[in-house]
Amino acid sequence: MAIPVKIQPRLSDGLKKFQPILTQARAKDINESDTVVIITDILTDVFGFEKYGEITSEYAIKKTFAISQSKLMENQGT
């Protein structure tokens, strides 16, 4: 599936913004909680999700928990 031309700059800029953050996080071997914060920021800043309306910090999936979940995944029946 092709990425629409209108969205390409936002994705490219977002990935450039978060690359050093992810590199630093990996080098520091950050904990799960800090990882969730970064993932949430990526989902909101790069992909346009609403932080308080479309993202939850824990969600039960088949008797285990996902760290972060978006409404998009929920609507797909995951």
C-alpha positions as CSV (number, residue, x, y, z in Angstrom):
1,M,0.0,0.0,0.0
2,A,1.4,3.4,-1.0
3,I,1.8,6.2,1.5
4,P,-0.2,9.3,0.3
5,V,2.0,12.1,-0.9
6,K,0.3,14.5,1.6
7,I,1.4,12.3,4.5
8,Q,4.9,11.5,3.5
9,P,6.6,14.7,4.9
10,R,4.9,14.2,8.3
11,L,6.1,10.7,8.5
12,S,9.6,11.6,7.3
13,D,9.9,14.5,9.7
14,G,8.5,12.5,12.6
15,L,11.0,9.7,12.1
16,K,13.9,12.1,11.9
17,K,12.7,13.7,15.2
18,F,12.4,10.5,17.1
19,Q,15.5,8.7,15.7
20,P,17.9,10.3,18.3
21,I,15.4,9.8,21.1
22,L,15.1,6.1,20.2
23,T,18.8,5.7,19.8
24,Q,19.4,7.3,23.2
25,A,16.7,5.1,24.8
26,R,18.2,2.0,23.4
27,A,21.7,2.9,24.6
28,K,20.3,3.6,28.1
29,D,18.2,0.4,28.1
30,I,15.2,2.3,29.3
31,N,12.4,0.6,31.2
32,E,9.0,-0.3,30.0
33,S,7.3,2.8,31.4
34,D,9.6,5.1,29.5
35,T,9.2,3.1,26.4
36,V,5.4,3.6,26.6
37,V,5.9,7.3,26.8
38,I,8.0,7.3,23.7
39,I,5.6,5.1,21.8
40,T,2.7,7.3,22.8
41,D,4.5,10.4,21.6
42,I,5.2,8.7,18.3
43,L,1.6,7.7,17.9
44,T,0.3,11.2,18.6
45,D,3.0,13.3,16.9
46,V,3.7,11.2,13.8
47,F,0.5,9.2,13.2
48,G,-2.0,11.8,14.5
49,F,-3.7,9.7,17.2
50,E,-5.4,11.6,20.1
51,K,-3.4,10.9,23.2
52,Y,-6.3,10.8,25.6
53,G,-9.1,9.6,23.4
54,E,-7.5,6.9,21.1
55,I,-4.6,5.5,23.1
56,T,-4.7,3.4,26.3
57,S,-1.8,2.3,28.4
58,E,-2.9,-1.3,29.0
59,Y,-5.4,-3.4,27.1
60,A,-6.2,-7.1,27.6
61,I,-5.7,-9.2,24.6
62,K,-6.3,-12.9,24.8
63,K,-5.5,-13.2,28.5
64,T,-2.3,-11.0,28.3
65,F,-1.8,-7.3,28.3
66,A,-0.6,-5.0,25.5
67,I,1.5,-2.1,26.7
68,S,-0.1,0.4,24.4
69,Q,-3.2,0.1,22.2
70,S,-4.9,2.5,19.8
71,K,-8.5,2.7,18.8
72,L,-7.4,1.7,15.3
73,M,-6.3,-1.7,16.5
74,E,-9.4,-2.0,18.6
75,N,-11.6,-1.4,15.6
76,Q,-9.8,-4.1,13.7
77,G,-10.9,-6.6,16.3
78,T,-7.5,-7.1,17.9
